Amino acid sequence: MSDASVQPRLPLLVKAAYGLADMGINVFVIFKGLLVFAFLVQFSGVDPALAGWVTSAVLVIDVITDPLMGWLSDRTGGRFGRRHPYIISGAVLMAVLMIVTFAVPSGLSQAASATWVFVFFALASIAFTMVVIPYGSLSVELTDSPQERATMTGWRMGAAGVGILLTGGAFPILTAPNGLALSHAMAMAVYAPIVIATIWIAAFSTYGRRNQDVTPSAPFGAQIQAALRNRRFVVLTLIYGVQTFGIAFITLGIPFAAAELIVTTGASGTLAVVWYLGSFSTAFALFILGSMASQIVWVTLSKAIGKQATLVLGILYYGIVLIGFYFVLPSSSGLEMGVSNLGLITLFVFLIGAANGCYQQLPWSMMPDLVDWSVERESFNIAGSFSGLWLLGQKVGNAIAPLVLGQLLALYGWVSSTNGGDVTQLPEAVDALRWALTLIPAGLMFISIPLYLLFDGMAKRSQR
């Protein structure tokens, strides 16, 4: 049954404030999905294979803690509410631990550096879980209107884009030798106030609408069984995980592509100047700007033709532009000749970002609608557990990707460094990077769509 406190309409300021938390949340998303792996390989001299194991091991821990956090927040009650105590305290812990993760003492061996990062990265990930799982549960409890949720998700994705842009775009400039040359720990300290402030604004703006009911006691196993009974939810979770695995290759590969595949030598004009300022920052900024600019398109399209049809079209588009990007990026032989495709690279990075906007927007908008089916049928509160299980597919995809990419790069002879990647890579390693961040995710996008339509159709019929 739906909670009595559910309200079908929310003030605009509440929806905007709720979405603002995703700005701070996505600082951590970039930290874990892009910066840590690159920090180990390009700045700490850790072999790509070992860096992949470290990053994946932490994200596996994340997979385990997500459902547990959801179950715990469902069972929390009292005057402070189910979700808000975890969100408020977790924001502070997360910000501090991100700084400590990068504060690796100088002079440590490769193994010791990897161990330091593993320990504090794992603790930071647990703090992140304290925030993101209860926060996701609020979308189910604040309103039961699918249209309101779509609007809330639009605010979230807009704020997420800003957070990703601020981190992925500006962080490399803060740490670059020709930029401000800050240490990674000092640069992350710049972001700590942003993380805490945006998450706290969302928490305190929705605090008056908190659910204070004590959830009826339900074993963790019962929560899992409730989720498995919702077969359409399970299908979307699994497909989202497959797509996340592919997209993780893109985000993990961007720092390496910026160093090895984007050629600016011999280019001229304003476009070349922008890329000269920082290929990593420019590529990431274009990617996020495309994602942010596309949000209104995906929201409008979902209202016109439905969320599922929009998701299918968006993911097919994603696969097509990734294949195009493979042919735009120069091969190792093209790099030797100084081939420069800055114009096409700029266009395709923006188009890929626009496709990523669909991946960000639609599944998150569809998830609460599917959860409603179980809310109406279960005798205990399931919002928190479903939020934990929903992120399970995403976390598994993100956990596997660094391991696979790290082993792949090591297999082809990728050389780690301690100076930001200023080393000569083997042609085989550069070519492997090129197809790993384009063709692998494109193939996963194309595979995911027929699988989703097939199994969702079967699940839908079984739930009638």
N, C-alpha and C positions, 0 to 999 in steps of 0.2 A: 504494500500500500504506500501511496505517496505520503510524505510528511505533511502534517497540517500546516507547517510553516512555509510551504512552498508558495511563492507568489508569481503569478503569470506575467506580470509586467514590472520592469525595473526602471528607475530614473536613469537618464542618459549618463549622469555623472557617476552613478554607481557602476554601470557597465564599463565606462571608460577607466575608472579607478581600478576595477577588477582586472581589466586587461593590462594595466600598466605593470603589474608584477612580472609579466613575461619579459619585460626589458631586463630586469635583474636576473631572472631565471636563465635567460639565454646568454648572459655573460658566462655563466657556468657551462652551458651547453657548448659554447665555443671553446672554453677552457678544456673541457674533457674530450670533445670530439675533434679538435684541431690543434690546439696549442701544446698539450702534454706530449703527444707522440712526436711532434716536430721538435719540441724542446729536448727530448731525450736523444734524438738522432742528430739534429743539426747543431745543438748547443752544448750537449753533455757528453758527446762522443760515444753514446751507447749504440751498439750494433742494432740494425733494424729488426732482426729476429727477436732479440731480447726485449727491445722496446715494445714490440707487438705483444709479447707474452705479458709484460708488466701492465700495459694498458688494458688488455683483454681480461686479465685476472681481476683487476679492480671493477671492471664493468660486469663481470660475472657476479661479484658480490652485490652489485647494484641490482641485478636481476632477482636475487634472493630476498633482499630487503624490501623491495617495492610492495609485493603482496602483504608482507608482514606489517608494513607501515599502514597500509590501507585498512587492514583488519584491526590494528590498534586504534586508529583514529575513529573507526566506527564504534568501538567500545568505550570511547572517551565521552564523558558528559560533564554536566555541571555548569556553573555560572560563566565560565570562560569559553564554553562551546566545545564542539568536537574537533574542529580543525585549526582554529586560530592560535592556540598555544604552540602547536608544532611549527606553524608557518612563521610566527614572530621570532621564536628562539632559533629555529633552523637557519634563518636568514643571516644572523650574526655569526653563527658557527661556520657556515658555508663561506662567507667572505673572508674570515680570518684564515681558515684552512687552505684556501686557494693561494694566499700569500705564502704560507709556510711551505706548501708543496714545491714552489719554485725557489725557496731559500736554501738550496743545496749548498752545504759548506764547500769551499774550494779545496782542492787537493784530494778529494775522494776518488777511489777507484771506480771503474765502470760499474762493477757489481754493487758497491756501496751507494753510488749515486742512484742507481735503479731502485735499490731497496728504500732509500729515503723517499723518493717520489711515490713508490708503491704505497707505503704506510700512510702518508699524509693525503695522497690522492684518494685512497680508500675511505679515510675519515671524512674528507670533504664530500665524497659521494653519498655517504650516509646522511650528512647534514642536508645535502640537496634533496634526498628522498623525504626528509622531514618536511620540506617545503612543498615539493611539487605534487606529492600524492594527495595530501589534504587540500591543496589549492585546486587540483583538478576535480576533487569531489564537490567543491562549492558550486561548480557549474550545474550539477544535478540538483542541488538543494536550493539554489537561489531562484530558479524558475523552472517550470515544466513546459514552457512554450518553445517548440523547435525553432521558430523564427527569432525569438529572443536569444536563444543559444547561438544561432548562426551569427547574429549581430555581435554578441559577446566574443565569439571566436574571431570575428573580424578585428575587433579591438585588440584582442590578444596577439593576433598574428602581426598587426601593425606595430605594436609595442615590441614584439619579438624581433621584428626586422630592425628596429632601431638599436636594440641591444646587441644583435649580431653584427650590425654595421659598426657600432662603436667599438666593439671588441675585435672582430676580425679585420676591420679596416684600419683602426688607429693603433692597436697594440703593436703590430710590426714596426710602425714608425717610432713608437716610444722606445723600442728595444734595438732598433737598427744602429749599427756603428756610425752611419751618416745621418742618423736622426737625432733623437735626444739621448741615445745610448744608455738608457736606464737598464738596470738589471731586470730580469723577468719578475722577481719578487717586488721590486719597487714599482714597476709598471702595473702589476696587479693591485697594488695598494691604491692606485688611482681609481680603480673600479670598485673598490670595496664600499665606499659611500653610496654609489649608484645602486649596487645590489641591495643594500639594506634599505635605502630610502624607498625605492620603487615597490619592493615587496611589503614593506610596512604600510605604505599608502593604501595598497590593495587590502591588506588585512584590516586596518582600522576603518576604512571606508565601508567595509561589509560587516564590521563587527556587530552593528545593531541588528543585523539579519542572521546572526549566528544561530545554529540549531543547538539548543541546550539539553535536548532530551537524552536521557541515558538509553542507549541502544539495548534491546533485549539480548541477553547472552546467547551467542551462537558460536559453536566450535569453528575453528579455522577451516576444517574439512568441509563443513556445511556451506561456508562461503564459496569455496572452490566448486563444490557441486552445483551451487546456484548459478555460477558463471558458466559452467559447462552445459547447463540446461538451456542457456541462451545461445543457441548455435550460431545465429547470425552475428552476434557479438564476437564469438570465438573466431569465426571466419575472417571478419574484418581485422581482428587483432593479429592473426597469423599473416595475412596479406600485407598489412602495414609493416610487420616485421621484415618480410622479404624485401619490400621497397626500401625500408630503412637501411638494410644491409648494403644495398646498391648505392644509396645516396651517401652512406658513410665513406665509401671509396672516394667520392668526389671531395668531400670536406677534408678527409685525411690527406688527399693528394694535392690540394691546392697549394700549400707551402712549397712542396717539391716541384710542382709544375711551374710555379712562379720563378723558381731558381733555375730550372733547367729547360723549360719548353717555350717560354715566352721571350721571343727575341726582339730586342729593341735596337740592337746595333745597326746603324745605317738608316734607321727610320728618321722621319722629320715631321715637323708640324706640331700643332697643339696636342694631338693625340699622343704622339711620342713623348712629349714633355710630361704628360700625365702619367704615362707608364714608367718613365724614368724616376718619378717621385717614389715609386715603390710598386713593383709588379704584384707582390702579394696583396698589399693594401688595395690597389686598384682593382684587381680581379675579384677580391672579396666584396668590395664596395659595389661593383657592377652586379654581382650575383644577388646581393641583398636588395639593391635598388629595384632590380627586376622583380624580385619576390614581393616587395612592398607595393610596387606600382600595379601588380596583377591582382591584389586582394579584392578590389572592387569588382573586377571582371569575374572572378570566381564566385563571389557572393551573388552578383546579379544573375550569372548563368545558372547557379544552383536554384535560385528562386524561379527561373523561367522553365528549366527542363528537369529539375530534380537534382538532388545531391549525388545520387548514385551515377546517373548519366554524366554529370559534370566530372566526377572523379575518373570515370573511364576515359573520357576524352582528354582530360588533363594528363593522365599517366601515359597514354599513347603518344601525346605530344612530347612528353618528357623523353621518351625513348628515341623519337625521331631527331630531336635537336642534339641529343648526345651522340648519335651516329654522325650527324653533320659536324659536330665539334671534333670528332676523331680525325676527319679529313682536313680540318682547318689547322689543327696543331701540327707543327713541323715534326717530321721524323728525325732520327739522329743524323741521317745524311743531309737533311735540309738544314739542320742546325750548323753543320760544318760549313755550309755555304752562306750562313747568315740570313737565311730566308726569314722575312718579316711579314706576318699577316695581321698586324695590329688591328686594322679596321675590322676584319672578319672575327678575330678573337674577341674584340670588344662587343660586337653584335651578339655572338653566340653565348658569351658569358652572361649577358643580360637576358637572353632568351631562356637559358637554362635556369636562371633565377626566377623568371616568370613561371616556368613549369614547376619549380620547387614551391611556389606559392600555392599551387593546387594541392600538392602533397601535404603542406602545412595546414591548409584551411579545411579541406573536405573531411578527412577522417576524424579530425577533432570535433567537427560540427555534427558528424553522424553518430559518434559514440554515445553521447547522452540520450539521443533518441532511441537507440537500441537498448540502453540500460533501463529505460522506462518500462519495457516489456517485463523485465524481472522485478522492478519496483512494485508493479501492480500485482505480482503473483507471490512474492515472498513475504513471510511474516516477520522478517528481521531486516534491519537496514543494511544495504549492500553497496552504497555509493562508494565508500572508501576502498573496499576490497576490489570492486570493479575498476576503480581508477588504478590500483596497483597492478591488476592483471592486464589492463589495457596497455600500460607502459611496458609490460613484459615482452611483447613482441618487438617493440622498439629497442628495448635494452638488450635483448638477445642479438638483434641485428648489429647494434653498435658494439657489442662485446666481441663478436666474431670478426668483424671487419678489420680492426687493427692487427689481429693475429694473422689473418690471411694476407693482408697487404704487407706486413712486416716480413713474413716468410717469403713472399713473392719477390720483394725487392732484394732481400738477402740472397735468394736463389740466383738472381741475375747480377749479383755483384755490386749492389749499391754500397757506397762508401759513406760512413758516418763522419761527423766532424765536430769541432768545438768552436767554430767561428761563423756559424750561421749558414753553412752549406757551401762555402767557397772552395770546393774541391772539384776535380775532374772526374766525371762519372763515365763508366763504360757505355758504349752505344747500346749494348743489349739492355742495360738497366734503364736507360732513358726511354727506349722503345717500349719496354714493359710497363713503365709508368704511364706512357701515353694511352695504351689500350686498357690498362687497369682502371683508369678514372673515366673512361668513356664507354667502351664496349661492354665491360662487365655490368655496370649499372643499367645500360640500355637493354641488355638481354633480360635482366631481372624485371625491368618494367614491362617488357612485352610478355613475359611468362606470367606475371602476376595478374594481368587483366582477365584472360580466359579462366584461370583458376578461381579468381574471385567470383566471376559471374556464375560459373558452374556450381560452386559449393554454396554460394549465398542463395542461389535459386533453390537448391535442395534443402537448405536450412529454413528458408522462408516457408516452403510447403510443409515442413515438419512442425512448424510453430503455429500453424493456423488453428 
